[in-house]
């Protein structure tokens, strides 16, 4: 029997067992080693703010619509998790190139086991020498990289990154790799200390200064060439717009919940001709879609980590036993401890 974490409703977590089936000849069974908790998307399910809870997504029209009577996203099995890594424990009779003990990364939820195809396993084998825990970044890493690709950064440009949670920390590192001067913006000094470690040239806390004015002062009154909002806050998106140069670019990569009553589009957005780009993991910038896709982003993130140019392991601040998942979610929700990446550890 396998076991998975279930969000039964806002603030409520339980555990559920499931029957494991036999493998088909081209399949591989994994035993989960680690599963990361996203402090963004997953918390929207835990908190009850996810738009899927109030509306139904129509994939054909790509529109949110009024849901049918009785619609609910609960119980959310696997909790919408997408930061997993596991060890191969069994291979089907027709599988070649994958052996028990190989480490495979992917997205399959907070559950103890998972079955993938042999092709998936071959494409998602963790590079030799990496700590297996780094495998949890197969989704968060590409989210950050996608924002970088949408930003189209050039050497010598100033980039301000709004939000220094886990994805923001990765974006900060990647913007430095692109040759930018990076300004990291966050409400918490604890996170900004990490940003300095990862190469941010300047750190700004909106509680302590007018970020837009500070960025103007740092750029000869022009503003940042590019601002990347990856906090999921409409307030941060507005401040990113304020901080951007005339005809500049804002990449909106955060998952903003609810309305945006503090986003004032008649102000700097309108007067400075600011270009706002939505960055979302389902697709890449159309201009580069013939050569970039999700798999390439995943492999790039892992190779950057293996080479030492991207530090993902240091983002992990808490490793908590899987069975204490309720405590982990509560800690993230209430902010009772200073943390970045929280990881659930499974028994080996």
Residue, then its C-alpha position, 0 to 999 in steps of 0.5 A: x500500500x502507498x500513502x498520500x497527503x490529502x488537503x480535505x479543505x482549507x487548513x485541513x490535512x489527512x493521509x490516505x492509503x492507496x493500492x499499488x498496481x502491477x507494472x506494465x512492461x514499459x513502466x517504472x516504479x518509484x519510491x519517493x524520497x523527497x517532496x517539496x511544498x510550494x509556498x505559492x500554488x500549494x498554499x492557495x489550495x491549503x488556504x482556499x484562495x485558489x481560483x479553481x475552488x470558485x470557478x471551473x477551467x474550460x480547457x477548450x475555450x481557455x476560460x474560467x466559468x461558473x462552476x456546476x452545483x456542488x463543485x469543489x477542489x476538495x479533497x485535493x489528493x497529493x495536494x497539487x504538489x509538483x516538487x518530487x524526486x524518487x528512487x527506482x525500486x522496480x522496472x517492467x520486463x521491457x524496460x532498458x536503460x533504467x535500473x533499480x537505484x536510479x534517481x528520477x525527478x518529476x511531479x507526482x504529488x505528496x505520495x510515497x510511490x509513483x509509476x512513470x513510463x520508461x521514456x519519462x524516467x530516461x528523460x528525468x534521470x538526475x545527473x550523477x553527483x547531485x544530491x537527490x534533494x535537488x531533484x525537487x526543483x524540476x518545476x520551480x526551477x523551470x518556472x524561474x527559468x521561464x521568467x528569465x527567458x521572457x525577460x530577455x535580459x542583456x549583459x549590463x542591464x539592471x533587473x529588479x526581482x520582486x519577491x525573494x521566496x524560493x522562485x525569486x531566489x532562483x530568478x536572482x541567481x539566473x539573472x546574475x548568470x545573464x550578466x545583469x545587475x540585480x536588485x532583490x526586493x522583499x518584505x523580509x530581511x531574512x530572505x534578503x540575506x539569502x539574496x545577498x549570498x546568491x549574488x544580488x547587487x542591491x537588496x531593498x525592503x519596501x517596509x523601509x523605503x520607497x522602492x521605486x524611488x530607490x531604483x530610480x536613484x540607482x539607475x540615474x533616474x531612469x528605472x530598471x530595464x526589466x522588473x520581474x514580479x514573482x511574489x504573487x502580490x498585486x502590490x508588488x506588481x504595481x511597485x514593479x511597474x513604478x520601478x521600470x524605465x520608460x518603454x521597459x518590461x515587467x514580467x509577471x510570473x507570480x500567481x496573484x490571487x483574488x482582485x488587484x485593487x492596488x494595481x493602478x494602471x492609470x499611473x506609471x503603467x500608462x504614462x511610461x508605456x510599460x510592457x507587461x508580460x505574463x510568464x507561465x510554465x505551460x509554454x515559453x516565449x513564442x519567439x523561442x518556442x522552436x528551440x525551448x520547451x519544458x524538458x529543455x528547461x528542466x535539464x538546463x536547471x539540473x545541469x546548472x546545479x550540477x556545474x555549481x553555477x546554480x545553488x538550489x540545495x542551499x534554499x532548503x531550510x526545513x526537512x520534515x517527515x512526511x507524516x508531519x506534513x500538517x505541521x509543515x503546511x501550518x508553519x508555512x501558512x502562519x509564518x511561525x518560522x523563518x523558512x524558504x524551501x520546506x521539504x517532506x522526507x519519506x522513509x527509505 
